[in-house]
Amino acid sequence: TNAALVRLGRVLPGFDGEACLLKAVAVNTLYATQVLAITRMARYIESVLASTDLKATGPELVERIASLPSDKPGTRRRHVSFAAKFCHFYVDQERFPIYDEAARNVIELHLGKKEYIVDADHPYPAFCENLKRLRERTDLRNNGRELDRYLWITGMYMRWLKERNTKNPRVNA
């Protein structure tokens, strides 16, 4: 999955309409991020990236993409997991770590509940800060891909431990 997304980024390095649509569909499908308005999301990503300095931007880019304006007044859904994965694979793998439940749970395990930052209004910057603290405290020197794999595998194992005796444990093969 990851190799396919990286290859797609190499084959389509830009962010025109077609490239954004193909990249958004690939992330959404392969990671099951459940963005239902994927065509609208792709157009939104194209407009956001056209007005962004991609070399200088940080976690705020994920927050902007995640906040796809709703076509229904009064509804709001943030697509943080999707936006983080999109930025990870197509903007910069080191600056944009993959954000998901497994990674958050493992980081919280290592930092402890008292040290783990929770910010419901800005979840991705909080996640990045938590990851930064984990790296500093443990003197981790591995790259983002290796750390992502560790967080995902450990998170899936933690989930399996909790759910192993249930009928349908939610563990990704």
C-alpha positions in Angstrom: 0.0 0.0 0.0 2.6 2.5 1.0 4.9 1.6 -1.9 2.0 2.2 -4.3 1.2 5.6 -2.8 4.8 6.6 -3.0 5.0 5.5 -6.6 1.9 7.4 -7.5 3.5 10.5 -6.0 6.6 10.0 -8.1 4.6 9.5 -11.3 2.3 12.4 -10.6 4.5 14.9 -8.7 2.2 18.0 -9.1 -1.1 19.0 -7.6 -3.3 19.9 -10.6 -6.9 18.7 -10.6 -6.4 15.2 -12.0 -3.3 14.5 -9.8 -5.2 15.6 -6.7 -8.2 13.5 -7.6 -6.1 10.4 -8.3 -4.0 10.9 -5.1 -7.1 11.5 -2.9 -8.9 8.5 -4.3 -5.8 6.3 -3.7 -5.3 7.4 -0.1 -9.0 7.2 0.7 -9.4 3.7 -0.9 -6.2 2.1 0.4 -6.5 3.5 3.9 -10.3 3.4 4.1 -10.4 7.0 5.5 -14.1 7.3 4.6 -14.1 10.6 2.8 -17.4 10.4 1.0 -17.1 13.6 -1.0 -13.8 12.6 -2.5 -14.2 14.7 -5.7 -15.0 17.8 -3.7 -12.1 17.0 -1.4 -9.7 16.7 -4.4 -10.8 20.1 -5.7 -10.4 21.6 -2.2 -6.9 20.1 -1.9 -6.0 21.6 -5.2 -7.1 25.1 -4.1 -5.4 24.8 -0.7 -2.1 23.6 -2.1 -2.1 26.3 -4.9 -2.0 29.0 -2.1 0.5 27.2 0.2 4.3 27.3 0.4 4.8 23.6 0.5 8.4 23.9 1.7 7.5 26.1 4.7 4.2 24.7 5.8 3.7 22.5 8.9 0.9 20.7 10.7 -1.5 23.6 9.9 -1.6 22.3 6.3 -3.2 19.0 7.6 -5.6 21.0 9.6 -6.6 23.1 6.6 -7.1 20.1 4.3 -8.9 18.2 7.1 -11.5 21.0 7.4 -13.2 20.4 4.1 -16.1 22.9 4.0 -19.4 21.1 4.2 -22.0 21.4 1.5 -24.6 21.2 4.2 -24.9 24.2 6.6 -24.5 23.3 10.2 -22.5 20.1 9.7 -18.8 19.8 10.2 -16.6 16.8 9.8 -12.8 16.8 9.9 -10.8 14.4 7.9 -7.6 14.5 9.9 -6.5 10.9 9.2 -7.0 11.4 5.5 -5.3 14.8 5.4 -2.3 13.6 7.3 -1.8 10.6 5.0 -2.3 12.7 1.9 0.4 15.2 3.2 2.6 12.3 4.3 2.7 10.6 1.0 2.5 13.6 -1.4 4.1 16.6 0.4 6.8 15.3 2.9 7.0 12.0 4.7 9.2 13.4 7.5 7.3 16.6 8.2 3.8 14.9 8.1 3.6 11.7 10.2 0.7 9.4 9.7 -2.1 10.2 12.2 -4.3 7.3 13.3 -5.7 5.7 16.4 -2.9 3.1 16.6 -0.2 5.8 16.6 -2.0 8.0 19.1 -2.4 5.1 21.5 1.2 4.0 21.3 2.5 7.5 21.8 0.2 8.0 24.8 1.4 4.7 26.2 5.0 5.8 26.0 4.5 9.4 27.2 1.9 8.5 29.9 -1.6 10.1 30.3 -0.2 13.1 32.3 2.3 14.0 29.6 0.2 13.3 26.6 -1.3 16.5 25.0 -4.9 16.3 23.9 -6.4 19.2 21.9 -9.7 18.4 20.3 -9.7 21.7 18.3 -6.2 21.0 16.8 -5.6 17.3 17.0 -2.9 17.1 14.4 -0.5 19.7 15.8 -1.0 18.1 19.2 -0.2 14.7 17.7 3.0 16.2 16.1 4.0 17.7 19.4 3.5 14.4 21.2 5.6 12.6 18.6 8.3 15.2 18.9 8.3 14.8 22.7 8.5 11.0 22.3 11.5 11.4 19.9 13.3 13.7 22.3 12.7 11.6 25.4 13.8 8.4 23.8 16.5 9.9 21.6 14.9 8.1 18.6 16.9 8.7 15.4 15.0 6.5 13.0 13.2 8.0 10.0 9.4 8.7 9.8 8.6 5.5 7.9 10.3 3.3 10.5 8.7 5.1 13.3 5.3 4.9 11.6 5.7 1.2 11.2 6.6 0.7 14.8 3.6 2.8 16.0 1.2 1.0 13.7 2.4 -2.5 14.5 2.5 -1.8 18.2 -0.9 -0.1 18.1 -2.5 -3.1 16.3 -1.0 -5.4 18.9 -2.4 -3.3 21.7 -5.8 -3.4 20.1 -5.5 -7.2 19.6 -4.7 -7.6 23.3 -7.8 -5.7 24.2 -10.1 -7.4 21.7 -8.7 -10.9 21.2 -11.5 -12.5 23.1 -14.3 -10.7 21.2 -16.2 -12.1 18.2 -14.7 -9.7 15.6 -11.5 -8.0 16.8 -10.7 -4.8 14.9 -7.2 -5.6 13.9 -5.9 -4.8 10.4 -4.2 -7.8 8.9 
